[in-house]
């Protein structure tokens, strides 16, 4: 069970774009609960309204960081 969580991506936060209609930016968490945990910065697929804790299979236009503050700054500055 523990290995299953490590290989999944969970939504930490989302923000709708003010510039691009239909675009939602997000921060995902990969390898949750490990020392190798990564934050994935990118866009959701917009098939539905995601909320914190939802599992996703993919984050589009992704970039990665291990620093939560960098991830939060990126999302706060996304337009």
TIRO-2110 file (N, C-alpha, C; in Angstrom, 1 decimal):
// TIRO-2110
0.8, -1.2, 0.0, N, 1, A
0.0, 0.0, 0.0, CA, 1, A
0.9, 1.3, 0.0, C, 1, A
1.9, 1.3, 0.8, N, 2, A
2.8, 2.4, 0.9, CA, 2, A
3.4, 2.8, -0.5, C, 2, A
3.9, 1.8, -1.2, N, 3, A
4.5, 2.0, -2.5, CA, 3, A
3.5, 2.6, -3.5, C, 3, A
2.2, 2.3, -3.4, N, 4, A
1.2, 2.8, -4.3, CA, 4, A
1.1, 4.3, -4.1, C, 4, A
1.1, 4.8, -2.9, N, 5, A
1.0, 6.3, -2.7, CA, 5, A
2.2, 7.0, -3.3, C, 5, A
3.4, 6.4, -3.2, N, 6, A
4.6, 7.1, -3.7, CA, 6, A
4.5, 7.3, -5.2, C, 6, A
3.9, 6.4, -5.9, N, 7, A
3.8, 6.5, -7.4, CA, 7, A
2.6, 7.3, -7.9, C, 7, A
1.9, 7.9, -7.1, N, 8, A
0.7, 8.6, -7.5, CA, 8, A
0.9, 10.1, -7.4, C, 8, A
0.1, 10.9, -8.1, N, 9, A
0.2, 12.4, -8.0, CA, 9, A
-1.1, 12.9, -7.4, C, 9, A
-1.0, 13.8, -6.4, N, 10, A
-2.1, 14.3, -5.8, CA, 10, A
-2.1, 15.9, -5.9, C, 10, A
-3.3, 16.5, -6.1, N, 11, A
-3.4, 17.9, -6.3, CA, 11, A
-3.2, 18.6, -4.9, C, 11, A
-2.3, 19.5, -4.8, N, 12, A
-2.1, 20.3, -3.6, CA, 12, A
-2.8, 21.6, -3.7, C, 12, A
-2.8, 22.3, -4.8, N, 13, A
-3.5, 23.6, -5.0, CA, 13, A
-3.8, 23.8, -6.5, C, 13, A
-4.8, 24.6, -6.7, N, 14, A
-5.2, 25.0, -8.1, CA, 14, A
-5.4, 26.5, -8.2, C, 14, A
-5.3, 27.0, -9.4, N, 15, A
-5.7, 28.5, -9.6, CA, 15, A
-6.1, 28.6, -11.1, C, 15, A
-7.2, 29.2, -11.3, N, 16, A
-7.7, 29.4, -12.7, CA, 16, A
-6.9, 30.6, -13.3, C, 16, A
-6.6, 30.5, -14.5, N, 17, A
-5.8, 31.5, -15.2, CA, 17, A
-6.7, 32.7, -15.4, C, 17, A
-6.2, 33.9, -15.2, N, 18, A
-7.0, 35.1, -15.5, CA, 18, A
-6.7, 35.6, -17.0, C, 18, A
-5.7, 35.1, -17.6, N, 19, A
-5.3, 35.4, -19.0, CA, 19, A
-5.9, 34.5, -20.0, C, 19, A
-5.9, 33.2, -19.7, N, 20, A
-6.2, 32.2, -20.7, CA, 20, A
-7.5, 31.4, -20.2, C, 20, A
-8.6, 31.6, -20.9, N, 21, A
-9.8, 30.9, -20.5, CA, 21, A
-9.6, 29.4, -20.7, C, 21, A
-10.1, 28.7, -19.7, N, 22, A
-10.1, 27.2, -19.7, CA, 22, A
-8.8, 26.6, -19.2, C, 22, A
-7.8, 27.5, -18.7, N, 23, A
-6.6, 27.0, -18.2, CA, 23, A
-6.6, 27.1, -16.7, C, 23, A
-6.2, 26.0, -16.0, N, 24, A
-6.1, 25.9, -14.6, CA, 24, A
-4.7, 25.5, -14.2, C, 24, A
-4.0, 26.3, -13.5, N, 25, A
-2.7, 26.0, -13.0, CA, 25, A
-2.8, 25.1, -11.8, C, 25, A
-1.8, 24.3, -11.5, N, 26, A
-1.9, 23.5, -10.3, CA, 26, A
-0.5, 23.1, -9.8, C, 26, A
-0.5, 22.7, -8.5, N, 27, A
0.7, 22.1, -7.9, CA, 27, A
0.3, 20.7, -7.5, C, 27, A
1.0, 19.7, -8.0, N, 28, A
0.8, 18.4, -7.7, CA, 28, A
1.9, 17.9, -6.8, C, 28, A
1.7, 16.8, -6.0, N, 29, A
2.7, 16.2, -5.1, CA, 29, A
2.9, 14.8, -5.6, C, 29, A
4.2, 14.5, -5.8, N, 30, A
4.6, 13.2, -6.3, CA, 30, A
5.5, 12.6, -5.2, C, 30, A
5.4, 11.3, -5.0, N, 31, A
6.2, 10.6, -4.0, CA, 31, A
5.9, 11.1, -2.6, C, 31, A
4.6, 11.3, -2.4, N, 32, A
4.2, 11.8, -1.1, CA, 32, A
4.7, 11.0, 0.1, C, 32, A
5.2, 11.8, 1.1, N, 33, A
5.6, 11.1, 2.3, CA, 33, A
7.0, 10.5, 2.3, C, 33, A
7.8, 10.8, 1.2, N, 34, A
9.1, 10.3, 1.2, CA, 34, A
10.1, 11.5, 1.2, C, 34, A
11.4, 11.1, 1.4, N, 35, A
12.4, 12.2, 1.3, CA, 35, A
12.6, 12.7, -0.1, C, 35, A
12.1, 12.0, -1.1, N, 36, A
12.3, 12.4, -2.5, CA, 36, A
11.0, 13.0, -3.0, C, 36, A
10.2, 13.5, -2.1, N, 37, A
8.9, 14.1, -2.5, CA, 37, A
9.2, 15.3, -3.5, C, 37, A
8.4, 15.4, -4.6, N, 38, A
8.5, 16.4, -5.5, CA, 38, A
7.2, 17.2, -5.7, C, 38, A
7.3, 18.4, -6.0, N, 39, A
6.1, 19.2, -6.4, CA, 39, A
6.2, 19.4, -7.9, C, 39, A
5.0, 19.2, -8.5, N, 40, A
4.9, 19.3, -10.0, CA, 40, A
4.1, 20.6, -10.2, C, 40, A
4.6, 21.5, -11.0, N, 41, A
4.0, 22.7, -11.4, CA, 41, A
3.5, 22.6, -12.8, C, 41, A
2.3, 22.9, -13.0, N, 42, A
1.8, 22.8, -14.4, CA, 42, A
0.3, 23.1, -14.5, C, 42, A
-0.4, 22.4, -15.4, N, 43, A
-1.8, 22.6, -15.7, CA, 43, A
-2.6, 21.3, -15.6, C, 43, A
-3.8, 21.5, -15.2, N, 44, A
-4.7, 20.3, -15.2, CA, 44, A
-5.3, 20.1, -16.5, C, 44, A
-6.0, 19.0, -16.7, N, 45, A
-6.6, 18.7, -18.1, CA, 45, A
-8.0, 19.3, -18.2, C, 45, A
-8.5, 20.0, -17.2, N, 46, A
-9.8, 20.7, -17.3, CA, 46, A
-11.0, 19.8, -17.6, C, 46, A
-10.8, 18.5, -17.5, N, 47, A
-12.0, 17.6, -17.7, CA, 47, A
-13.0, 17.7, -16.5, C, 47, A
-12.5, 18.2, -15.4, N, 48, A
-13.4, 18.4, -14.3, CA, 48, A
-12.8, 19.4, -13.3, C, 48, A
-13.5, 19.7, -12.3, N, 49, A
-13.0, 20.7, -11.3, CA, 49, A
-12.3, 19.9, -10.2, C, 49, A
-11.0, 20.1, -10.2, N, 50, A
-10.1, 19.4, -9.2, CA, 50, A
-10.1, 20.1, -7.9, C, 50, A
-10.0, 19.3, -6.8, N, 51, A
-9.9, 19.9, -5.5, CA, 51, A
-8.6, 19.3, -4.8, C, 51, A
-8.2, 20.0, -3.8, N, 52, A
-7.0, 19.5, -3.0, CA, 52, A
-7.2, 18.0, -2.6, C, 52, A
-6.2, 17.2, -2.8, N, 53, A
-6.2, 15.8, -2.5, CA, 53, A
-6.7, 14.9, -3.6, C, 53, A
-7.2, 15.5, -4.7, N, 54, A
-7.6, 14.6, -5.8, CA, 54, A
-6.4, 14.0, -6.5, C, 54, A
-6.6, 12.8, -6.9, N, 55, A
-5.5, 12.1, -7.6, CA, 55, A
-5.6, 12.4, -9.1, C, 55, A
-4.5, 12.7, -9.8, N, 56, A
-4.4, 12.9, -11.2, CA, 56, A
-3.4, 12.0, -11.8, C, 56, A
-3.5, 11.7, -13.1, N, 57, A
-2.6, 10.8, -13.7, CA, 57, A
-1.5, 11.6, -14.4, C, 57, A
-1.7, 12.8, -14.7, N, 58, A
-0.8, 13.6, -15.5, CA, 58, A
-1.0, 15.1, -15.2, C, 58, A
0.1, 15.9, -15.2, N, 59, A
0.0, 17.3, -15.2, CA, 59, A
0.8, 17.8, -16.4, C, 59, A
0.1, 18.7, -17.2, N, 60, A
0.6, 19.2, -18.4, CA, 60, A
1.5, 20.3, -18.2, C, 60, A
2.4, 20.5, -19.2, N, 61, A
3.4, 21.6, -19.2, CA, 61, A
4.2, 21.6, -17.9, C, 61, A
4.6, 20.5, -17.4, N, 62, A
5.1, 20.3, -16.0, CA, 62, A
6.5, 20.8, -15.9, C, 62, A
6.8, 21.3, -14.7, N, 63, A
8.1, 21.6, -14.2, CA, 63, A
8.2, 21.0, -12.8, C, 63, A
9.3, 20.8, -12.3, N, 64, A
9.5, 20.1, -11.0, CA, 64, A
10.3, 20.8, -10.0, C, 64, A
10.0, 20.7, -8.7, N, 65, A
10.9, 21.3, -7.7, CA, 65, A
10.7, 20.5, -6.4, C, 65, A
11.7, 20.5, -5.6, N, 66, A
11.6, 19.8, -4.3, CA, 66, A
11.3, 20.8, -3.2, C, 66, A
11.2, 22.1, -3.5, N, 67, A
11.0, 23.2, -2.6, CA, 67, A
9.5, 23.7, -2.6, C, 67, A
8.8, 23.5, -1.5, N, 68, A
7.4, 23.9, -1.5, CA, 68, A
7.2, 25.4, -1.7, C, 68, A
8.1, 26.2, -1.1, N, 69, A
8.0, 27.7, -1.3, CA, 69, A
8.1, 28.1, -2.7, C, 69, A
9.0, 27.5, -3.5, N, 70, A
9.1, 27.8, -4.9, CA, 70, A
7.9, 27.4, -5.6, C, 70, A
7.3, 26.3, -5.3, N, 71, A
6.0, 25.9, -5.9, CA, 71, A
4.9, 26.9, -5.6, C, 71, A
4.8, 27.3, -4.4, N, 72, A
3.7, 28.3, -4.0, CA, 72, A
3.9, 29.6, -4.7, C, 72, A
5.2, 30.1, -4.7, N, 73, A
5.5, 31.3, -5.4, CA, 73, A
5.1, 31.3, -6.9, C, 73, A
5.4, 30.1, -7.5, N, 74, A
5.1, 30.0, -8.9, CA, 74, A
3.6, 30.1, -9.1, C, 74, A
2.8, 29.4, -8.3, N, 75, A
1.3, 29.4, -8.4, CA, 75, A
0.8, 30.8, -8.1, C, 75, A
1.3, 31.5, -7.1, N, 76, A
0.8, 32.8, -6.8, CA, 76, A
1.1, 33.8, -7.9, C, 76, A
2.2, 33.6, -8.7, N, 77, A
2.6, 34.5, -9.7, CA, 77, A
2.0, 34.1, -11.1, C, 77, A
1.4, 33.0, -11.2, N, 78, A
0.8, 32.5, -12.5, CA, 78, A
-0.4, 33.4, -12.8, C, 78, A
-0.5, 33.8, -14.1, N, 79, A
-1.5, 34.6, -14.5, CA, 79, A
-2.5, 33.8, -15.3, C, 79, A
END
